């Protein structure tokens, strides 16, 4: 059961297109997994559309004329568009999707990704092993900040840290806890400078997450603190 979701105003901003591209991306990935938030987004979309396209003061004929004009504006092709070229381009994209991956693999395990995350599999780098039974694969979203798939094997942990910016985490498979909450598949977690935690997984199959950072982490305990002067080197 998914217990941690984006805030209501965050979902509203997602519908209105006012979130940053990176934040919008991870909210979309959460909605792929969460029926509750998909329902809210659907309702917010209908409400927002009604506000933007308010035809209530028009007669039925005027409403039909306005709607037809709006639809024509949306669907009108540029005058220089060439149907043959456009068709070839669509065929090429379709072919690539046909060969596209829907899963990522690590150490003999296969994880199927949601539609939003499937779009960036080809932008995902190789897995690299870190300390504490951690594995990381960078994802180039083309936005500001850093995105990674992170896998914690059973017994794996991230050293205690706080946040210089905002950290978004979406649980994709398995479970982890951080001394404050227990997170399961689909949970959406937001941490900032007010939060200090040490994620740990004792789940039988570990835990796979997708993370977004807009600033480097700041480690707060043990030998990991020695990494703080160099943390900017990993934030690329």
The 8 nearest C-alpha neighbors of each residue, nearest first, counted from 0:
[[1, 2, 183, 184, 185, 186, 33, 3],
 [0, 2, 186, 185, 3, 183, 184, 33],
 [3, 1, 186, 0, 4, 182, 183, 187],
 [2, 4, 186, 187, 1, 188, 5, 182],
 [5, 3, 187, 186, 6, 2, 188, 36],
 [6, 4, 9, 187, 10, 7, 26, 3],
 [5, 7, 9, 8, 4, 10, 11, 3],
 [6, 8, 10, 9, 11, 5, 39, 4],
 [9, 7, 11, 10, 6, 12, 5, 13],
 [8, 10, 12, 6, 7, 11, 5, 13],
 [9, 11, 13, 7, 8, 12, 14, 40],
 [12, 10, 8, 14, 13, 9, 15, 7],
 [11, 13, 15, 9, 17, 14, 10, 18],
 [12, 14, 10, 16, 11, 15, 18, 23],
 [13, 15, 11, 12, 16, 44, 10, 40],
 [16, 14, 12, 13, 17, 11, 47, 44],
 [17, 15, 13, 14, 18, 12, 23, 19],
 [16, 18, 12, 15, 13, 19, 14, 23],
 [19, 17, 23, 13, 16, 12, 22, 20],
 [18, 20, 22, 21, 23, 17, 16, 24],
 [21, 19, 23, 22, 24, 18, 142, 143],
 [22, 20, 24, 23, 19, 142, 25, 143],
 [23, 21, 19, 24, 25, 20, 18, 26],
 [22, 24, 20, 26, 21, 18, 25, 13],
 [25, 23, 21, 27, 22, 26, 20, 28],
 [24, 26, 28, 27, 22, 23, 29, 21],
 [27, 25, 29, 23, 28, 24, 22, 30],
 [26, 28, 30, 24, 25, 29, 23, 31],
 [29, 27, 25, 31, 115, 26, 30, 24],
 [28, 30, 26, 31, 32, 27, 33, 25],
 [31, 29, 33, 27, 32, 37, 28, 36],
 [30, 32, 28, 29, 33, 113, 27, 114],
 [33, 31, 30, 29, 185, 34, 28, 113],
 [32, 34, 30, 35, 36, 31, 29, 37],
 [35, 33, 37, 36, 38, 32, 30, 31],
 [36, 34, 38, 33, 37, 39, 30, 40],
 [35, 37, 39, 38, 33, 34, 30, 40],
 [36, 38, 34, 40, 30, 39, 35, 41],
 [39, 37, 41, 36, 35, 40, 34, 42],
 [38, 40, 36, 42, 41, 37, 43, 35],
 [41, 39, 43, 37, 42, 38, 44, 36],
 [40, 42, 38, 44, 39, 43, 37, 45],
 [43, 41, 39, 45, 44, 40, 46, 38],
 [44, 42, 40, 46, 45, 41, 47, 39],
 [43, 45, 41, 47, 42, 46, 40, 14],
 [46, 44, 48, 42, 43, 47, 49, 41],
 [45, 47, 43, 49, 44, 48, 42, 50],
 [46, 48, 50, 44, 49, 45, 43, 51],
 [47, 49, 51, 45, 50, 46, 52, 44],
 [50, 48, 46, 52, 47, 53, 51, 45],
 [51, 49, 47, 48, 53, 52, 46, 45],
 [52, 50, 48, 49, 53, 47, 46, 54],
 [51, 53, 49, 50, 48, 54, 47, 66],
 [52, 54, 50, 49, 55, 51, 56, 48],
 [53, 55, 57, 56, 62, 52, 65, 49],
 [54, 56, 57, 53, 58, 62, 52, 59],
 [57, 55, 54, 58, 53, 62, 61, 59],
 [58, 56, 54, 55, 61, 62, 59, 60],
 [57, 59, 61, 60, 62, 56, 55, 54],
 [58, 60, 62, 61, 63, 57, 64, 54],
 [61, 59, 63, 62, 58, 64, 57, 65],
 [62, 60, 64, 58, 63, 59, 57, 65],
 [63, 61, 59, 65, 60, 64, 57, 54],
 [62, 64, 66, 60, 61, 65, 67, 59],
 [63, 65, 61, 67, 62, 66, 68, 60],
 [66, 64, 68, 62, 67, 63, 61, 69],
 [65, 67, 69, 63, 68, 64, 62, 70],
 [68, 66, 70, 64, 65, 69, 63, 71],
 [67, 69, 71, 65, 66, 70, 64, 72],
 [70, 68, 66, 72, 71, 67, 65, 73],
 [69, 71, 73, 67, 72, 68, 66, 74],
 [70, 72, 68, 74, 69, 73, 75, 67],
 [73, 71, 69, 75, 70, 74, 68, 67],
 [74, 72, 70, 71, 75, 69, 76, 68],
 [73, 75, 71, 72, 70, 76, 69, 77],
 [76, 74, 72, 71, 73, 77, 70, 78],
 [75, 77, 78, 74, 80, 79, 73, 72],
 [78, 76, 80, 79, 75, 81, 74, 72],
 [77, 79, 80, 76, 81, 75, 82, 74],
 [80, 78, 77, 81, 76, 82, 84, 85],
 [81, 79, 77, 78, 82, 76, 85, 84],
 [80, 82, 84, 83, 85, 79, 78, 86],
 [83, 81, 85, 84, 86, 80, 87, 79],
 [82, 84, 86, 85, 81, 87, 88, 80],
 [85, 83, 87, 86, 81, 82, 88, 80],
 [84, 86, 82, 88, 83, 87, 81, 89],
 [85, 87, 83, 89, 88, 84, 82, 90],
 [86, 88, 90, 84, 85, 89, 91, 83],
 [89, 87, 85, 91, 86, 90, 84, 92],
 [88, 90, 92, 86, 91, 87, 93, 85],
 [91, 89, 93, 87, 88, 92, 94, 86],
 [90, 92, 88, 94, 89, 93, 87, 95],
 [93, 91, 95, 89, 94, 90, 96, 88],
 [94, 92, 90, 96, 95, 91, 89, 97],
 [95, 93, 97, 91, 96, 92, 90, 98],
 [94, 96, 92, 98, 97, 93, 99, 91],
 [97, 95, 99, 93, 98, 94, 92, 100],
 [96, 98, 94, 95, 99, 93, 100, 92],
 [97, 99, 95, 96, 94, 100, 93, 101],
 [100, 98, 96, 97, 95, 101, 121, 117],
 [99, 101, 102, 98, 120, 117, 103, 121],
 [102, 100, 117, 111, 112, 99, 103, 120],
 [103, 101, 111, 110, 112, 100, 109, 104],
 [102, 104, 110, 109, 111, 105, 101, 112],
 [105, 103, 109, 108, 110, 107, 102, 106],
 [104, 106, 108, 107, 109, 103, 126, 110],
 [105, 107, 108, 104, 109, 126, 134, 152],
 [106, 108, 105, 104, 109, 110, 103, 204],
 [109, 107, 105, 104, 106, 110, 103, 204],
 [108, 110, 104, 103, 102, 111, 105, 107],
 [109, 111, 102, 103, 104, 112, 108, 172],
 [112, 110, 102, 101, 109, 103, 113, 117],
 [111, 113, 102, 117, 101, 116, 110, 114],
 [112, 114, 116, 115, 117, 31, 28, 111],
 [115, 113, 117, 116, 112, 118, 31, 28],
 [116, 114, 28, 117, 113, 118, 27, 31],
 [117, 115, 118, 113, 114, 119, 112, 28],
 [116, 118, 114, 120, 101, 119, 115, 112],
 [117, 119, 116, 115, 120, 114, 121, 122],
 [120, 118, 122, 121, 117, 116, 123, 138],
 [119, 121, 123, 122, 117, 118, 116, 100],
 [120, 122, 119, 123, 118, 100, 99, 124],
 [123, 121, 119, 120, 139, 138, 124, 140],
 [124, 122, 138, 120, 121, 137, 119, 136],
 [125, 123, 137, 136, 138, 122, 126, 139],
 [126, 124, 136, 127, 123, 137, 135, 138],
 [125, 127, 136, 135, 134, 124, 128, 105],
 [128, 126, 135, 134, 125, 136, 129, 133],
 [127, 129, 134, 133, 135, 126, 130, 132],
 [130, 128, 133, 134, 127, 131, 132, 135],
 [129, 131, 132, 133, 128, 134, 157, 156],
 [130, 132, 155, 133, 156, 129, 157, 154],
 [133, 131, 155, 152, 130, 151, 129, 134],
 [132, 134, 151, 129, 131, 150, 130, 128],
 [135, 133, 128, 150, 127, 129, 149, 126],
 [134, 136, 149, 126, 127, 148, 150, 147],
 [135, 137, 126, 148, 124, 147, 125, 127],
 [138, 136, 147, 124, 123, 146, 148, 135],
 [137, 139, 123, 146, 147, 122, 140, 124],
 [140, 138, 122, 141, 123, 137, 146, 145],
 [141, 139, 142, 138, 146, 119, 122, 21],
 [140, 142, 139, 143, 21, 138, 144, 20],
 [143, 141, 140, 21, 144, 20, 139, 145],
 [142, 144, 145, 141, 213, 21, 140, 20],
 [145, 143, 213, 212, 142, 214, 146, 211],
 [144, 146, 212, 211, 213, 234, 235, 147],
 [147, 145, 211, 138, 210, 137, 212, 139],
 [148, 146, 137, 138, 210, 136, 209, 149],
 [147, 149, 209, 136, 135, 208, 137, 210],
 [150, 148, 135, 208, 134, 207, 147, 209],
 [149, 151, 207, 134, 206, 133, 152, 208],
 [152, 150, 133, 155, 206, 205, 132, 200],
 [151, 153, 205, 155, 132, 154, 150, 133],
 [154, 152, 205, 201, 155, 200, 202, 203],
 [153, 155, 201, 200, 152, 156, 199, 132],
 [156, 154, 132, 151, 152, 131, 153, 200],
 [155, 157, 199, 198, 131, 158, 200, 151],
 [156, 158, 198, 197, 159, 199, 131, 155],
 [159, 157, 197, 160, 156, 223, 218, 220],
 [160, 158, 197, 196, 219, 218, 220, 157],
 [161, 159, 218, 219, 217, 195, 196, 158],
 [160, 162, 195, 217, 194, 192, 216, 218],
 [163, 161, 192, 216, 191, 164, 217, 165],
 [162, 164, 192, 214, 216, 215, 217, 161],
 [163, 165, 214, 162, 191, 213, 192, 166],
 [164, 166, 191, 190, 213, 212, 162, 167],
 [165, 167, 212, 190, 211, 189, 191, 168],
 [168, 166, 189, 211, 210, 188, 165, 212],
 [167, 169, 210, 188, 209, 187, 170, 189],
 [168, 170, 187, 209, 208, 186, 171, 188],
 [169, 171, 208, 184, 185, 186, 172, 183],
 [172, 170, 184, 208, 207, 185, 169, 209],
 [171, 173, 184, 207, 206, 170, 174, 208],
 [174, 172, 206, 205, 184, 183, 204, 207],
 [175, 173, 183, 206, 182, 202, 200, 184],
 [176, 174, 200, 182, 199, 181, 206, 198],
 [175, 177, 181, 199, 198, 180, 182, 178],
 [176, 178, 198, 197, 179, 196, 199, 180],
 [177, 179, 176, 180, 196, 197, 198, 181],
 [180, 178, 177, 176, 181, 196, 197, 198],
 [181, 179, 176, 177, 178, 182, 175, 198],
 [180, 182, 176, 175, 183, 177, 179, 174],
 [181, 183, 175, 174, 176, 186, 180, 184],
 [184, 182, 174, 186, 173, 185, 170, 1],
 [183, 185, 170, 172, 171, 186, 173, 174],
 [186, 184, 170, 32, 1, 171, 183, 29],
 [185, 187, 3, 1, 170, 184, 183, 169],
 [188, 186, 169, 4, 3, 168, 185, 5],
 [187, 189, 168, 167, 169, 186, 3, 190],
 [190, 188, 167, 166, 168, 187, 191, 165],
 [191, 189, 166, 165, 194, 167, 188, 192],
 [190, 192, 165, 162, 193, 194, 164, 166],
 [191, 193, 162, 194, 163, 161, 164, 190],
 [194, 192, 191, 195, 161, 190, 162, 163],
 [195, 193, 192, 191, 161, 190, 196, 162],
 [194, 196, 161, 160, 159, 193, 197, 162],
 [195, 197, 159, 177, 160, 198, 194, 161],
 [196, 198, 159, 177, 158, 157, 199, 160],
 [199, 197, 177, 157, 156, 176, 196, 175],
 [198, 200, 156, 176, 175, 155, 177, 197],
 [201, 199, 175, 202, 154, 153, 155, 205],
 [200, 202, 153, 154, 203, 205, 199, 175],
 [201, 203, 205, 204, 200, 153, 174, 173],
 [202, 204, 205, 153, 201, 173, 152, 200],
 [205, 203, 202, 153, 173, 206, 152, 201],
 [206, 204, 152, 153, 202, 151, 203, 200],
 [205, 207, 173, 151, 174, 172, 150, 175],
 [206, 208, 150, 172, 171, 149, 170, 151],
 [209, 207, 170, 171, 149, 169, 148, 210],
 [208, 210, 148, 169, 168, 147, 149, 170],
 [209, 211, 168, 147, 167, 146, 208, 148],
 [212, 210, 146, 167, 145, 166, 168, 147],
 [213, 211, 166, 145, 144, 214, 165, 146],
 [212, 214, 144, 164, 165, 145, 211, 143],
 [215, 213, 164, 212, 163, 216, 144, 165],
 [216, 214, 234, 230, 163, 231, 217, 212],
 [217, 215, 162, 163, 161, 218, 160, 214],
 [216, 218, 161, 160, 162, 227, 219, 163],
 [219, 217, 160, 224, 159, 223, 220, 227],
 [218, 220, 160, 224, 159, 217, 161, 221],
 [221, 219, 224, 159, 218, 223, 222, 158],
 [222, 220, 223, 224, 219, 158, 225, 159],
 [221, 223, 224, 225, 220, 226, 218, 158],
 [222, 224, 225, 221, 226, 218, 220, 158],
 [225, 223, 218, 226, 222, 227, 219, 220],
 [224, 226, 223, 227, 222, 228, 229, 218],
 [227, 225, 224, 229, 223, 228, 230, 218],
 [226, 228, 230, 229, 224, 225, 217, 218],
 [229, 227, 226, 230, 225, 231, 224, 232],
 [228, 230, 227, 226, 231, 232, 233, 225],
 [231, 229, 227, 232, 233, 228, 226, 215],
 [230, 232, 234, 233, 229, 215, 228, 235],
 [231, 233, 230, 234, 229, 235, 228, 215],
 [234, 232, 231, 230, 235, 229, 215, 145],
 [235, 233, 231, 232, 215, 145, 230, 214],
 [234, 233, 145, 232, 144, 231, 143, 215]]
